């Protein structure tokens, strides 16, 4: 079966041998929490993404919370988030006592809409905005940056799916007026073998606050922090994977281009070709007309030995129970929710694999019935 995340090929025998050597070195030196691999990774990842500083933390959700706290966002503050994102984006806002305000998304991509952000900023006293590079697709950071700087709004790029994504201002995290947060969950393009995250920044003062918060407030005066250090083993894994992430991301772009060329089923809507070179292609999303078609497509692909995703994103943020009554704009986000299915886009797919998967997608046909019961034709 074609896997959505091919961890078997990613962690092949050659990779395992290198990781075993690194783990043995960590054990021999008793450097379990932080060490040389943390320092190396932070310097190398900051350079790759065009930032001045990188600080590893325990996970991607912590990264967002710590970034917000570093900007002194807290109780009673309003934070703009997009209507389509993983729940952790909103969760991080709630966890620091702030209140999310919804910004609608662009219909073609599902990322934060600058025009909606501008309207929301005019209606609410927004203290921070969290544009999310969903699926690895770049937000219009030039327009978002202009709106936020004009209104003195802090920017936290949620780049959990965007290691290697290129925005109009450069790689995710290259904007000198924002910080960017990353998740290295095992299914990400650049992944740990457990939980890990990072925050990129350009301001030494913000970076110092991040360091203090992630380590129990140590180094600050009266600071209350948390335990969000990245252990040395995860840093060792990440630093090794960093050596081939650009090559793997390039292959993902080649696979995306092949899909764009070969998937012709009118039942599915693909992203515009302009994203081929700018997305990190953490996922390859295909949109269908409704949730029933999405469910049928998932079932059909599994019968063809293609492990597609669950439906992305089954609910918009505006339809999540925890965000009931949250203000802002959500019309397009609500209309897109539950209509997206993702197919494999790993760097280990051959051109022949891509053609087989494309053929399976093209052969899918959905018959509409009176009760709209999913009936994929085999």
C-alpha positions in Angstrom: 0.0 0.0 0.0 1.2 3.5 -0.8 1.6 5.3 2.6 0.7 8.9 3.3 3.8 9.2 5.4 6.6 6.8 4.4 8.5 6.5 7.6 10.0 3.1 6.6 12.0 4.5 3.7 12.8 7.7 5.7 14.3 5.6 8.5 16.2 3.1 6.4 19.2 1.1 7.5 21.7 3.8 6.6 19.8 6.3 8.6 19.4 4.0 11.6 23.2 3.3 11.7 23.9 7.0 11.9 21.3 7.6 14.6 22.6 4.7 16.7 26.1 6.3 16.6 24.7 9.6 17.7 22.6 8.0 20.5 25.7 6.1 21.7 27.6 9.4 21.8 24.8 11.0 23.8 24.8 8.1 26.3 28.6 8.2 26.6 28.6 11.9 27.4 25.5 11.9 29.6 24.2 15.0 27.6 20.6 14.0 27.6 18.6 17.2 27.6 20.6 19.7 25.6 24.0 19.4 23.9 26.0 20.0 20.7 23.3 18.8 18.4 20.9 21.3 19.7 23.4 24.1 19.1 24.3 22.8 15.6 20.7 22.4 14.5 19.6 25.8 15.8 22.4 27.5 13.8 21.8 25.5 10.6 18.0 25.7 10.6 18.1 29.5 11.2 20.4 29.8 8.2 18.2 27.5 6.0 15.1 29.6 6.8 16.7 33.0 6.6 16.3 33.9 10.3 18.9 35.3 12.8 18.0 33.0 15.6 16.5 29.5 16.2 15.6 28.1 19.6 14.4 24.5 20.0 11.5 23.8 22.2 9.5 20.7 23.3 6.8 20.8 20.5 5.0 22.9 18.0 2.2 23.9 20.3 4.6 25.1 23.0 6.4 27.1 20.3 3.2 29.1 19.5 2.5 29.7 23.2 6.0 30.7 24.0 6.2 33.1 21.0 3.0 34.8 22.1 4.3 35.2 25.7 7.6 36.5 24.3 5.5 39.2 22.7 3.8 39.8 26.0 0.4 38.6 24.7 -1.8 37.4 27.5 -5.1 37.6 29.3 -7.8 39.6 27.6 -5.7 40.1 24.4 -7.3 39.4 21.0 -5.3 37.2 18.6 -6.3 36.8 14.9 -6.2 33.2 13.6 -7.4 31.7 10.3 -10.6 29.8 10.1 -8.8 26.7 8.6 -6.0 25.3 10.8 -5.2 22.5 13.2 -6.8 23.1 16.5 -3.5 23.6 18.3 -3.3 27.1 16.8 -6.4 28.1 18.7 -5.5 26.0 21.7 -2.2 27.9 22.2 -4.1 31.2 22.2 -6.6 29.8 24.8 -3.7 28.4 26.9 -2.2 31.8 27.5 -5.5 33.4 28.4 -6.0 35.3 25.2 -9.0 35.2 22.9 -8.9 34.1 19.2 -10.7 36.2 16.6 -11.3 34.4 13.3 -10.0 35.6 10.0 -11.4 34.1 6.8 -9.3 32.2 4.3 -8.6 32.4 0.6 -10.8 30.1 -1.4 -8.1 28.8 -3.7 -5.7 27.7 -1.0 -7.3 27.9 2.5 -4.6 30.2 3.9 -5.3 33.4 5.8 -6.9 36.1 3.6 -5.2 39.5 3.9 -8.4 41.3 3.0 -10.3 39.6 5.7 -7.5 40.3 8.2 -7.7 44.0 7.3 -11.4 44.1 8.0 -11.0 42.2 11.3 -8.2 44.5 12.4 -10.5 47.5 11.7 -13.3 46.0 13.8 -11.2 44.6 16.8 -8.2 45.6 18.9 -6.0 42.8 17.6 -2.7 42.4 19.5 -1.2 39.5 17.4 -1.9 37.6 14.2 -1.0 34.0 13.5 -1.0 33.3 9.7 -0.7 29.5 9.1 1.1 28.0 6.2 -1.4 25.2 5.9 -0.4 22.1 4.0 2.9 23.9 3.5 1.3 26.6 1.3 2.7 30.1 1.8 0.5 32.8 3.2 0.8 36.3 1.5 3.2 37.4 4.1 4.0 40.7 2.3 0.4 41.8 2.6 -0.1 40.4 6.1 3.2 42.1 7.2 2.0 45.4 5.8 -1.3 45.3 7.6 0.2 44.2 10.9 3.1 46.7 11.0 0.7 49.5 10.1 -1.4 48.5 13.1 1.4 47.6 15.6 0.3 43.9 15.6 2.8 41.1 16.5 3.1 38.4 13.8 3.6 34.7 14.7 3.9 32.6 11.5 2.6 29.1 12.3 5.0 27.1 10.1 4.3 23.7 11.6 3.9 22.3 8.1 6.3 24.6 6.3 9.9 23.6 6.6 11.1 24.9 3.3 8.1 26.9 2.3 8.9 30.1 0.3 6.7 33.1 1.1 6.7 36.4 -0.8 9.2 37.6 1.9 11.5 34.5 1.6 11.5 31.3 3.5 9.0 30.9 6.3 10.7 32.7 9.2 12.7 35.1 7.0 10.4 38.1 7.7 12.4 40.3 10.1 9.2 41.6 11.6 7.8 38.3 12.8 8.7 35.1 14.6 7.9 31.7 13.1 7.0 28.5 14.9 7.7 25.0 13.7 6.6 21.5 14.7 8.9 18.5 14.1 6.2 15.9 14.9 7.2 12.5 13.2 5.0 13.0 10.2 6.4 16.4 9.2 8.8 17.0 6.3 11.5 17.7 8.8 10.7 15.4 11.7 12.0 14.2 15.0 11.5 10.7 16.3 9.2 12.1 19.0 7.9 15.6 19.8 10.0 18.7 19.1 9.5 22.2 17.9 11.3 25.5 17.2 10.9 29.2 17.1 12.7 31.4 14.6 13.3 35.1 15.3 15.3 38.1 14.3 15.2 40.2 17.5 17.8 39.3 20.2 15.5 40.6 22.9 12.6 38.4 21.8 15.0 35.4 21.5 16.3 36.0 25.0 12.7 35.9 26.3 12.1 32.6 24.4 15.2 31.1 26.1 14.0 32.2 29.5 10.4 31.0 29.1 11.4 27.5 27.7 13.7 26.8 30.7 11.5 27.5 33.8 12.1 31.3 33.7 15.8 30.8 34.4 17.8 33.9 33.5 14.9 36.3 34.0 13.9 38.4 36.9 10.6 37.1 38.3 9.8 35.3 35.1 7.4 32.4 35.2 8.4 29.9 32.5 7.8 26.3 31.7 9.8 23.1 30.9 9.9 23.1 27.1 13.5 22.1 26.4 14.2 19.8 23.4 16.0 16.7 24.4 19.4 16.0 22.9 18.4 12.8 21.0 15.6 14.6 19.1 18.1 17.4 18.2 20.5 14.8 17.0 17.8 13.3 14.7 16.8 16.7 13.4 20.3 17.8 12.8 21.0 14.7 10.7 17.8 15.0 8.7 18.6 18.6 8.0 21.4 17.4 5.8 19.0 16.0 3.2 15.7 18.0 3.8 16.3 20.4 0.8 16.8 17.4 -1.5 13.7 15.7 -0.2 11.6 18.9 -0.5 12.7 19.3 -4.1 11.5 15.8 -4.9 8.2 16.6 -3.2 7.9 19.5 -5.7 8.6 17.2 -8.6 5.9 14.8 -7.4 3.5 17.7 -7.0 4.2 18.8 -10.6 3.5 15.2 -11.8 0.2 15.1 -10.0 -0.8 18.5 -11.4 -0.1 17.2 -14.9 -1.7 13.8 -14.6 -4.7 14.2 -12.3 -7.6 15.2 -14.6 -10.6 13.9 -12.8 -13.3 16.7 -12.8 -14.5 15.4 -9.4 -11.4 16.9 -7.8 -10.0 20.4 -7.7 -6.2 20.8 -7.4 -4.2 23.8 -6.3 -3.0 26.3 -8.9 0.4 25.5 -10.5 1.9 28.7 -9.0 2.3 26.8 -5.7 4.6 24.0 -7.1 7.8 25.8 -6.3 6.7 27.7 -3.2 5.0 25.1 -1.1 6.9 22.6 1.1 4.3 20.0 0.0 3.9 18.6 3.5 0.6 17.4 2.1 -1.0 17.3 -1.4 -4.6 18.4 -0.9 -7.4 17.7 -3.4 -10.8 19.4 -2.9 -14.2 17.8 -3.8 -17.6 19.2 -3.8 -18.9 18.0 -0.4 -18.2 15.8 2.6 -19.9 12.8 1.2 -17.7 12.8 -1.9 -14.7 13.2 0.3 -15.7 10.1 2.4 -16.3 8.1 -0.7 -12.9 9.1 -2.2 -11.1 8.1 0.9 -12.8 4.7 0.9 -12.2 4.2 -2.9 -8.4 5.0 -2.6 -8.0 2.5 0.3 -9.6 -0.1 -1.9 -6.9 0.7 -4.5 -4.1 0.3 -1.8 -3.6 4.0 -1.5 -3.6 5.3 2.0 -5.2 8.8 1.7 -5.7 11.0 4.7 -8.6 11.4 6.9 -10.7 14.4 5.6 -8.8 17.7 6.0 -10.1 19.8 7.9 -13.3 18.2 9.0 -14.4 21.3 10.9 -13.4 24.9 10.5 -12.3 26.7 13.6 -15.6 28.5 13.6 -17.4 25.1 13.9 -15.3 23.7 16.8 -17.3 23.6 20.0 -14.5 25.3 22.0 -14.8 28.3 19.6 -18.5 28.6 19.7 -19.4 32.3 19.8 -15.9 33.4 18.8 -16.1 36.6 16.7 -14.6 37.4 13.3 -15.1 36.2 9.8 -15.6 32.6 8.7 -17.8 32.2 5.7 -15.3 30.7 3.2 -13.6 28.7 5.9 -16.9 27.1 6.9 -17.6 26.3 3.2 -14.2 24.6 2.7 -14.3 22.4 5.8 -14.7 18.7 5.3 -14.0 18.7 1.5 -10.3 18.0 1.3 -8.5 14.7 0.8 -4.7 14.3 0.7 -2.8 11.7 -1.2 0.8 10.5 -0.7 3.5 13.0 -1.7 6.6 11.5 -0.1 10.1 12.0 -1.6 10.3 8.2 -2.1 7.6 8.0 -4.7 8.9 7.1 -8.2 7.3 8.6 -11.3 5.7 5.3 -11.9 4.1 5.4 -8.4 2.8 8.9 -9.1 1.2 7.8 -12.4 -0.5 4.8 -10.7 -1.9 7.0 -7.9 -3.0 9.6 -10.5 -4.7 6.9 -12.5 -6.6 5.7 -9.4 -7.8 9.3 -8.6 -8.9 9.7 -12.2 -10.9 6.5 -12.1 -12.9 7.6 -9.1 -16.6 8.4 -9.9 -19.2 9.4 -7.5 -22.9 8.7 -8.1 -25.3 11.1 -6.5 -28.3 9.4 -4.9 -31.5 10.8 -3.5 -30.2 10.5 0.1 -26.7 11.5 -0.9 -25.3 8.1 0.3 -21.7 7.8 -0.8 -21.6 5.3 -3.7 -18.2 5.2 -5.3 -18.2 3.2 -8.5 -15.5 0.6 -8.7 
